[in-house]
Amino acid sequence: MQEACAICQKEESEEVKKISTSETENEKNHPQISNKEEEEKQAPEESTEHGELLEKEDEKELFTLLDSYFQQQETLITLDLSKKRIGDKGVNELSKHTTWINLTVLNLSENDISSEGAIAISKNTSWTKLTTLDLNWNQIDVEGVSALNRNTTWTNLTILDLSDNTIGDEGASEISKNITWINLLTLKLKKNSFSDEGASTLSKNTTWTLLTTLDLSGNSIGDEGASTLSKNTTWANLTTLDLEDNRIGDEGVSELSKNTSWTKLTSLNLNKNSFGNEGASALSKNTTWTDLSTLSLVYNSISSEGARELSKNTTWAKLTTLDLRSNDLGADGVSELIKNATWSNLTTLDLSVNSIGDEGASALSKNTTWTKLTTLNLSENSLGAEGVSALSKNITWTNLTTLDLEHNYLGDEGASELSKNTTWTHLTTLNLQENAIGNEGAAAISNNPTWTNLTDLNLRDNNISAKGASALSKNTTWTNLATLNLKNNCLKDEGVSELSKNTTWTKLTTLNLQENSIGAEGANELSKNTSWTKLSSLDLQFNFIRAEGAIALSKNITWINITDLNVKNNSIGEEGENVVKARWPLASIIC
């Protein structure tokens, strides 16, 4: 009986302990503060700046990410949290931090931040030294922008990036009212869904007297918006204006050209708008932008008439880059363009996708003004052997470093004509992709003795087989070659075997042999190469090397610098995958 009683008492005692423990835990989770002393005891746990993050198990990852920054306190100067997806919750915690008194750069791009997060940031009063705020690619609307605008602490802000948000016309209006950011130099509002109304309100800003860069690309600004922008007299220090991908027509461009305030403008981007010859003519008559060095007019409707008007310009003596891609210049347009004698400092000219043909190329080759030209892009222009032959004979462009002739009709004859060039001694990049140059063309190119500085050669999609590969491998001129692209040719095992015998390209770092019907035998031959000691990237995707080929590649002892190897779609199997990963354990390998 006593034993039973003792047992009963013990069980009762254990039950009391359980209840007591349960009550204690319940009080911890749901504290009932009954007096001041108890409240003070619990206060320290509740007042930590990031205490909220500690309370929820599912936010430990966020806490771990932010804690290292919290601990830096006043030593933190730059905080880059781009693409961390911290959301409004994370931003809310950041904004409460008061010890980052020396913070100058805050990057919160691509973080799923809505206006709630923007509002939280705007309330921070500690970051008095903040100069750069990047909120690019979030979900901030007019409410968030309005809150940011009300911040009066960031008087030293010089760069604000709100690109790829949804501020709209109302948001643009809110920003324009700002009177705090007197030191603002760069404002990026790309892709924010505002139209003429938003552009109009922005143009009325009188605070940003130091503004040098304004990016309004990817919106819906039309003629009216362009007109109001041009009338702004505050941004006298503006050097870069980006209006790409809007809806500005001839009238809007004409209004822009009348601007007389932006005397320091160096770069103007009007790509992908809706103007044609009339707009081009108006631009050419501008006499204010005497410092203009970069003009981009890509994807508009400029024909030979517009080219003729542009060529009459005598103001842009400092112009170095002219981009007229995807217009409708034709041969006549090129003939007109080369008459300009003012752009003697031109270094980059892009006339790709303009249907200039052989006639246009021949006209272009006669240019004697652009003695400083370094980059010429004539891709997708229906050029043939005749046009390329004329280009190769040009003796003016002695500084040419980059020539892009992709997707034309050179054939082996055109390649042969091109190879006869003796003027471009500084050529480093040659793009002949999709030109059907074949084996004879490859052989001709490889025999050129002038291009001793060539570093990048693109021969992709050119019907080159083993014979052409053999000719290329015998090249002894390109001692500086670093990148060779032979994707989608017909090399097969024999061609790769020939290529691997090259002993000249000792500086080769990147080799693309995708889609060349290479089998295990070819991979084995390739692995025997001992010259390409600096090779870091090898692409063999979409071939047939299988496990046997992968094993052969892994036996190469020369390629000790491999960082990227692509053997995807080669049926190498688990065995092949294991051997290549074991051979190059630190490389990025795609199987």
Secondary structure, DSSP 4 states (H G I P E B T S, - for coil): -HHHHHHHHHHHHHHHHHHHHHHHHHHHHS----SHHHHHHHHHHH--TTHHHHH-GGGHHHHHHHHHHHHHGGG--EEE-TT---HHHHHHHHHT----TT--EEE--SS--BHHHHHHHHT--S-TT--EEE--SSB--HHHHHHHHH--S-TT--EEE--SS--HHHHHHHHHT--S-TT--EEE--S----HHHHHHHHT--S-TT--EEE-TTS---HHHHHHHHT--S-TT--EEE--SS---HHHHHHHHT--S-TT--EEE--S-S-BHHHHHHHHT--S-TT--EEE--SSB--HHHHHHHHT--S-TT--EEE--SS--HHHHHHHHTT--S-TT--EEE--SS--HHHHHHHHHT--S-TT--EEE--SS---HHHHHHHHT--S-TT--EEE--SS--HHHHHHHHTT--S-TT--EEE--SS--HHHHHHHHHT-SS-TT--EEE--SS---HHHHHHHHT--S-TT--EEE-TTS--HHHHHHHHTT--S-TT--EEE--SS--BHHHHHHHTT--S-TT--EEE--SSB-HHHHHHHHHT-SS-TT--EEE--SS--HHHHHHHHHHHSTTSEEE-
